[in-house]
Amino acid sequence: MNRTKTLCILVLAAALPAGARGEDGPLTWRRCVEIASMYNPDLLSSREQVSQDAAGVGAARSTLLPQVEADASVSTGKKMATSVPGSGDRTNSYSYGITGRQLLFDGLKSVYDLDSAGKKLSESEYGYLVTSANVRLSLRSAFVRLLRAQESIDLYSRIVKRRRQNLELVKMRYEAGREHKGSLMTAQASLARGEADAAQAARSLVLAQRGLAKEMGLETQSPLAVTGSFQAGEPEAAEPDFVLLVSANPVLQKMIRQKEIAELGVKSAGAGYYPQVYGFLSADRTGATWPPANTEWQAGVQATLPLFQGGASYYDVRGREAALRKAREDVRSTRGAVLYTLQQKWIAYRNALDDAGVQLKFLRAAEERAKIAESQYSIGLIQFDNWIIIEDNLVQVQKNYLDARAGAQVAEAEWIQAKGETLNYE
């Protein structure tokens, strides 16, 4: 890391908010993951969905437990005598009591609903894993963009410096009558191009900082700086078992849970044809004075059976059966899509690594050619037109290599996301 790049990162790190910067200066990848785990809104929303569905399991279970209610009432009235207008006796009534009900049978509807709530919780847990994998991809991509933007600041500063030196060389030869004005103007235009690229890189840096802050869930407008290896890791030598990866993928598992919920929905709707049977027990105190002196209690069994509902139960079952068929096809579609995506991202990752390796070879060759061509041009062994082509090629190859390294890291992140790996993956 040269002096210019080091100074750039230190200046940016000094402006970081205390909660995000940490004690070691620029943010590492691991620190970005920690911050995103705490503040990313999509991740927090998904966690709350899990909590909501966990509460839904408790609510579904409650229907299988005894239901106990307490009641109390007080009333007053007057019985009017017909023979003597305005006369009559006032009566008061007081009562309080407790009633308990226990579901005995409902065609197993409550059991199916409880199982369905458990599957819904499992679905939301897999949904959380899917969200975490997507957040990791977005976060890693934003991290790489900022890392690339920081590298580009250094790269374009070196390009501008080299273009300026080239202009001075051409200017000296022009003033000595050994170069024409067109060459001088071309060198000036090349310097202007380099300065414009440097200015655009500075603006891209600001955008990349904002993008990383967004993915981490930070609202601060202070600039961020990151540090880390700008090199993608090497994948396994052998091609992975895609079928095995598909079966464990949280996207597919989430769809399987939706299918299982639909299956339980059909069973639950079918239970609507069965009677609901409750056992009950109540105890009350009633009387005309407070506290009431009379004790009453009741115990028994109550059953209800729907006879006609306008076809509601029938259509409910038919609708849920259609939802089940749809869910089964969605699982088939998702399995095929996940398998394709895994193979696609694996190939793209390997291709990106190959491209980065090739671009490195081109860079070393271009640097060597540029070194030789500069020496030849300075002593007049080659013409300006040949020399400037080599110089322009060097600049382009430097840009290509930077893009190839960033592309390899993003391709790696996409491969990891396709496998369903979460923020905890490293």
KOLBABA-248020 format. One record per residue (C-alpha): x, y, z. Coordinates in steps of 0.25 Angstrom, whole numbers, m for minus. Each point is the difference from the previous one (the first is absolute). Example, Ala and Ser with C-alpha at 12.3 -4.5 7.8 and 13.67 -1.06 7.14 Angstrom:
// residues 2
+-------+-------+-------+
!  east ! north !    up !
+-------+-------+-------+
!    49 !   m18 !    31 !
!     6 !    14 !    m2 !
+-------+-------+-------+
// end
This chain:
// residues 426
+-------+-------+-------+
!  east ! north !    up !
+-------+-------+-------+
!     0 !     0 !     0 !
!     7 !    13 !    m4 !
!     0 !    13 !     7 !
!   m12 !     6 !    m8 !
!    m9 !   m11 !     3 !
!     3 !    m1 !    14 !
!    m2 !    15 !     2 !
!   m14 !    m1 !    m7 !
!    m4 !   m12 !     9 !
!     4 !     7 !    13 !
!    m7 !    13 !    m3 !
!   m13 !    m8 !    m3 !
!     1 !    m8 !    12 !
!     2 !    12 !     9 !
!   m14 !     5 !    m4 !
!    m7 !   m14 !     3 !
!   m11 !     0 !    11 !
!     5 !    m6 !    13 !
!   m10 !   m11 !     0 !
!     5 !    m4 !   m14 !
!    14 !     3 !    m1 !
!     6 !    m9 !    12 !
!    13 !     2 !     6 !
!     9 !    m5 !   m12 !
!    m4 !    10 !   m10 !
!    m6 !    m4 !   m13 !
!   m11 !   m10 !     0 !
!     3 !   m15 !    m2 !
!    m9 !    m9 !    m7 !
!    m3 !    m7 !    13 !
!    m3 !    13 !     7 !
!   m10 !     3 !   m11 !
!    m7 !   m13 !     2 !
!    m1 !     3 !    15 !
!    m6 !    13 !    m3 !
!   m10 !    m5 !   m10 !
!    m4 !   m11 !     9 !
!    m4 !    11 !    10 !
!    m6 !    10 !    m9 !
!    m4 !    m5 !   m14 !
!   m15 !     3 !    m1 !
!    m3 !   m12 !    m8 !
!     6 !    m9 !     9 !
!    m6 !     6 !    12 !
!   m14 !    m1 !    m7 !
!     2 !   m14 !    m3 !
!     4 !    m3 !    15 !
!   m13 !     6 !     4 !
!    m8 !    m8 !   m10 !
!     6 !   m13 !     7 !
!    m4 !     6 !    14 !
!   m14 !     3 !    m6 !
!    m1 !   m15 !    m5 !
!     5 !    m5 !    13 !
!   m11 !     7 !     7 !
!   m10 !    m6 !   m10 !
!     4 !   m14 !     5 !
!    m3 !     4 !    14 !
!   m14 !     6 !    m5 !
!    m3 !   m13 !    m7 !
!     4 !    m9 !    11 !
!   m10 !     8 !    10 !
!   m12 !    m6 !    m7 !
!     4 !   m14 !     5 !
!     1 !     5 !    14 !
!   m12 !     3 !    10 !
!    m7 !    13 !    m2 !
!    m4 !     6 !    14 !
!    m9 !    13 !     1 !
!    m5 !     7 !    12 !
!   m12 !     9 !     0 !
!    m8 !     9 !     9 !
!   m13 !     7 !    m1 !
!    m9 !    10 !     8 !
!   m14 !     4 !    m4 !
!   m12 !     7 !     5 !
!   m15 !     0 !    m4 !
!   m14 !     3 !     4 !
!   m12 !    m8 !    m1 !
!   m12 !     9 !    m3 !
!   m14 !    m4 !     7 !
!   m11 !     2 !   m10 !
!   m11 !     2 !    11 !
!     7 !    12 !     6 !
!     7 !     9 !    m9 !
!    14 !     4 !     4 !
!     1 !   m11 !    10 !
!     9 !   m12 !    m1 !
!    12 !    m7 !     6 !
!    15 !     3 !    m4 !
!     9 !   m12 !    m2 !
!    15 !    m1 !     0 !
!     8 !   m11 !    m6 !
!    15 !    m3 !     3 !
!     8 !   m11 !    m6 !
!    15 !    m4 !    m3 !
!     6 !   m13 !    m4 !
!    10 !    m7 !    m8 !
!    m1 !    m9 !   m13 !
!    10 !   m10 !    m6 !
!     0 !    m6 !   m14 !
!     8 !   m11 !    m6 !
!     1 !    m3 !   m14 !
!    m2 !   m15 !    m1 !
!    m2 !    m2 !   m15 !
!     0 !     8 !   m13 !
!     4 !    m9 !   m11 !
!    15 !     2 !     4 !
!    m1 !    14 !    m6 !
!     7 !     7 !    12 !
!    11 !   m11 !    m1 !
!     2 !     3 !   m15 !
!     0 !    15 !     3 !
!    10 !    m1 !    11 !
!     9 !    m9 !   m10 !
!    m2 !    11 !   m11 !
!     4 !    11 !    10 !
!    13 !    m8 !     3 !
!     2 !    m1 !   m15 !
!    m2 !    15 !    m2 !
!    11 !     2 !    11 !
!     9 !    m9 !    m7 !
!    m3 !     7 !   m13 !
!     3 !    14 !     6 !
!    13 !    m6 !     6 !
!     4 !    m4 !   m14 !
!    m4 !    13 !    m5 !
!     9 !     6 !    10 !
!    12 !    m8 !    m6 !
!    m4 !     4 !   m14 !
!    m1 !    15 !     4 !
!    14 !    m1 !     7 !
!     6 !    m7 !   m12 !
!    m6 !    12 !    m9 !
!     5 !    10 !    10 !
!    14 !    m6 !     0 !
!     1 !     1 !   m15 !
!    m5 !    14 !     0 !
!    10 !     4 !    11 !
!    12 !    m7 !    m7 !
!    m3 !     6 !   m13 !
!    m1 !    14 !     7 !
!    13 !    m3 !     7 !
!     7 !    m4 !   m13 !
!    m5 !    12 !    m7 !
!     6 !     9 !    11 !
!    13 !    m8 !     0 !
!     0 !     2 !   m15 !
!    m3 !    15 !     1 !
!    11 !     2 !    10 !
!    10 !    m8 !    m9 !
!    m5 !     8 !   m12 !
!     4 !    13 !     7 !
!    14 !    m5 !     1 !
!     0 !    m6 !   m14 !
!    m5 !    13 !    m6 !
!    10 !     9 !     8 !
!    11 !    m9 !    m6 !
!    m6 !     1 !   m14 !
!    m1 !    15 !     1 !
!    15 !     1 !     5 !
!     4 !    m9 !   m12 !
!    m8 !     8 !   m10 !
!     6 !    13 !     6 !
!    14 !    m6 !    m2 !
!    m3 !    m4 !   m14 !
!    m5 !    14 !    m3 !
!    13 !     6 !     5 !
!     8 !   m10 !    m9 !
!    m8 !     4 !   m12 !
!     0 !    14 !     3 !
!    16 !     0 !     1 !
!     0 !    m7 !   m14 !
!   m10 !    10 !    m6 !
!     8 !    12 !     5 !
!    13 !    m7 !    m6 !
!    m7 !    m1 !   m13 !
!     0 !   m15 !     0 !
!   m15 !    m2 !     2 !
!   m12 !     6 !    m7 !
!   m12 !     8 !     7 !
!   m10 !   m12 !    m2 !
!     9 !    m8 !     9 !
!     0 !    11 !    10 !
!   m15 !     1 !     0 !
!    m2 !   m15 !     1 !
!     8 !     0 !    12 !
!    m7 !    12 !     6 !
!   m14 !    m8 !    m3 !
!     6 !   m12 !     7 !
!     3 !     8 !    12 !
!   m14 !     6 !     0 !
!    m6 !   m14 !    m1 !
!     8 !    m5 !    12 !
!    m4 !    12 !     8 !
!   m15 !    m2 !    m3 !
!     1 !   m15 !     3 !
!     6 !     4 !    14 !
!   m11 !    10 !     2 !
!   m10 !   m10 !    m3 !
!     7 !   m10 !     9 !
!    m2 !    10 !    11 !
!   m14 !     1 !    m2 !
!    m2 !   m15 !    m1 !
!     7 !    m1 !    13 !
!   m11 !     8 !     7 !
!   m11 !    m8 !    m6 !
!     7 !   m13 !     4 !
!     1 !     5 !    14 !
!   m14 !     3 !     0 !
!    m4 !   m14 !    m5 !
!     8 !    m7 !    10 !
!    m6 !     8 !    11 !
!   m14 !    m3 !    m5 !
!     3 !   m15 !     0 !
!     5 !     0 !    14 !
!   m12 !     8 !     4 !
!     7 !    13 !     5 !
!    m7 !    13 !    m2 !
!    13 !     8 !     1 !
!     5 !     9 !   m11 !
!    14 !    m1 !     4 !
!    10 !    m6 !   m10 !
!     4 !   m14 !     2 !
!    13 !    m8 !    m3 !
!     3 !   m14 !    m1 !
!    12 !    m9 !     0 !
!     2 !   m14 !    m4 !
!     5 !   m10 !   m10 !
!    m4 !     4 !   m15 !
!     2 !   m15 !    m4 !
!   m11 !   m10 !    m2 !
!     3 !   m14 !     7 !
!     2 !   m12 !    m8 !
!   m12 !   m10 !    m2 !
!     1 !   m15 !     3 !
!     8 !    m7 !   m11 !
!   m12 !   m10 !    m3 !
!   m13 !     4 !    m5 !
!   m10 !     0 !    12 !
!   m12 !    m9 !     2 !
!   m11 !     9 !    m5 !
!   m11 !    m9 !     3 !
!     4 !    m1 !    15 !
!     2 !    15 !     0 !
!   m14 !     2 !    m5 !
!    m7 !    m9 !    10 !
!     6 !     8 !    11 !
!    m2 !    14 !    m6 !
!    m9 !     9 !     9 !
!    m8 !     5 !   m12 !
!    m5 !   m14 !    m4 !
!    m2 !    m4 !    15 !
!    m9 !    13 !     2 !
!    m8 !    m5 !   m12 !
!    m1 !   m14 !     5 !
!    m6 !     6 !    13 !
!   m10 !     8 !    m8 !
!    m4 !   m13 !    m6 !
!    m2 !    m7 !    13 !
!    m8 !    11 !     6 !
!    m9 !    m1 !   m12 !
!    m2 !   m15 !     2 !
!    m3 !     3 !    15 !
!   m10 !    11 !    m5 !
!    m8 !   m11 !    m8 !
!    m1 !    m9 !    12 !
!    m4 !    12 !     9 !
!   m11 !     4 !   m10 !
!    m5 !   m14 !    m1 !
!    m1 !    m1 !    15 !
!   m11 !    11 !    m2 !
!   m10 !   m12 !    m3 !
!     2 !    m6 !    14 !
!    m8 !     4 !    12 !
!     7 !     9 !    11 !
!    m1 !    m7 !    14 !
!     3 !     8 !    13 !
!    m1 !    m4 !    14 !
!    m4 !    11 !    10 !
!    m1 !     2 !    15 !
!    m5 !    13 !     6 !
!    m3 !     5 !    15 !
!    m8 !    12 !     3 !
!    m5 !     7 !    12 !
!   m13 !     8 !    m1 !
!   m10 !     7 !     9 !
!    m8 !    13 !     2 !
!    10 !     5 !    10 !
!    15 !     2 !     0 !
!     8 !    m9 !     2 !
!   m10 !   m10 !    m7 !
!    m3 !   m12 !     8 !
!    m5 !   m10 !   m10 !
!    10 !   m10 !    m6 !
!    m2 !    m6 !   m14 !
!     9 !    m9 !    m8 !
!    m1 !    m6 !   m14 !
!     8 !   m11 !    m7 !
!    m2 !    m6 !   m14 !
!     4 !    m2 !   m14 !
!    m4 !     9 !   m11 !
!     1 !    m4 !   m15 !
!    m3 !     8 !   m12 !
!     0 !    m5 !   m15 !
!    m2 !    10 !   m12 !
!   m11 !    m5 !    m9 !
!    m1 !    11 !   m10 !
!    10 !    12 !    m3 !
!    m3 !     3 !   m14 !
!    11 !    m9 !    m5 !
!    11 !     8 !     8 !
!     7 !   m13 !     5 !
!     0 !    m6 !   m14 !
!     6 !    12 !    m7 !
!    10 !     1 !    11 !
!     5 !   m14 !    m2 !
!     0 !     2 !   m15 !
!     8 !    13 !     1 !
!    10 !    m6 !     9 !
!     2 !   m12 !    m9 !
!     3 !     9 !   m11 !
!    10 !     8 !     9 !
!     7 !   m14 !     3 !
!     1 !    m3 !   m15 !
!     6 !    13 !    m2 !
!    10 !    m1 !    11 !
!     4 !   m14 !    m5 !
!     3 !     6 !   m14 !
!     7 !    12 !     7 !
!     9 !   m10 !     7 !
!     4 !    m7 !   m13 !
!     2 !    14 !    m7 !
!     9 !     5 !    12 !
!     8 !   m13 !     0 !
!     3 !     2 !   m15 !
!     3 !    14 !     1 !
!    10 !    m2 !    12 !
!     7 !   m11 !    m7 !
!     2 !     9 !   m12 !
!     4 !    12 !     8 !
!    11 !    m8 !     8 !
!     6 !    m5 !   m13 !
!    m1 !    13 !    m7 !
!     7 !     7 !    12 !
!    10 !   m10 !     2 !
!     4 !     1 !   m15 !
!     0 !    15 !     1 !
!     9 !     0 !    12 !
!    10 !    m9 !    m7 !
!     0 !     8 !   m12 !
!     2 !    13 !     8 !
!    12 !    m6 !     7 !
!     6 !    m4 !   m14 !
!    m3 !    14 !    m5 !
!     7 !     6 !    12 !
!    12 !    m9 !    m3 !
!     1 !     3 !   m14 !
!    m1 !    15 !     2 !
!    11 !    m1 !    10 !
!     9 !    m5 !   m11 !
!    m5 !    10 !   m10 !
!     4 !    11 !    11 !
!    14 !    m5 !     2 !
!     2 !    m1 !   m15 !
!    m5 !    14 !    m2 !
!     8 !     6 !    11 !
!    13 !    m6 !    m6 !
!    m4 !     5 !   m14 !
!    m3 !    14 !     5 !
!    14 !     0 !     7 !
!     7 !    m4 !   m12 !
!    m8 !     9 !    m9 !
!     2 !    12 !     9 !
!    15 !    m2 !    m1 !
!    m1 !    m2 !   m15 !
!    m8 !    13 !    m2 !
!     9 !     9 !     9 !
!    12 !    m3 !   m10 !
!    m9 !     0 !   m12 !
!     0 !   m15 !    m4 !
!   m15 !     0 !    m2 !
!   m10 !    10 !    m4 !
!   m10 !     6 !     9 !
!   m12 !    m7 !    m7 !
!     6 !   m13 !     4 !
!     4 !     4 !    14 !
!   m14 !     6 !     4 !
!    m7 !   m13 !    m5 !
!     9 !    m7 !    10 !
!    m3 !    10 !    11 !
!   m15 !     0 !    m2 !
!     0 !   m15 !     0 !
!     7 !     0 !    14 !
!   m10 !     9 !     5 !
!   m11 !    m8 !    m5 !
!     6 !   m13 !     5 !
!     2 !     6 !    14 !
!   m15 !     3 !     0 !
!    m4 !   m14 !    m5 !
!     8 !    m6 !    11 !
!    m6 !     8 !    10 !
!   m14 !    m4 !    m5 !
!     4 !   m14 !    m1 !
!     4 !    m1 !    14 !
!   m13 !     7 !     5 !
!    m8 !    m9 !   m10 !
!     6 !   m13 !     6 !
!    m3 !     4 !    14 !
!   m15 !     3 !    m4 !
!    m1 !   m13 !    m7 !
!     5 !    m7 !    12 !
!   m10 !     7 !     9 !
!   m11 !    m4 !   m10 !
!     5 !   m14 !     0 !
!    m1 !     0 !    16 !
!   m14 !     6 !    m1 !
!    m5 !   m10 !   m10 !
!     4 !   m11 !    10 !
!    m8 !     7 !    11 !
!    11 !     4 !     9 !
!    m3 !    11 !    10 !
!     7 !    11 !     6 !
!     7 !   m10 !    10 !
!     7 !    m6 !   m12 !
!    15 !     1 !    m1 !
+-------+-------+-------+
// end
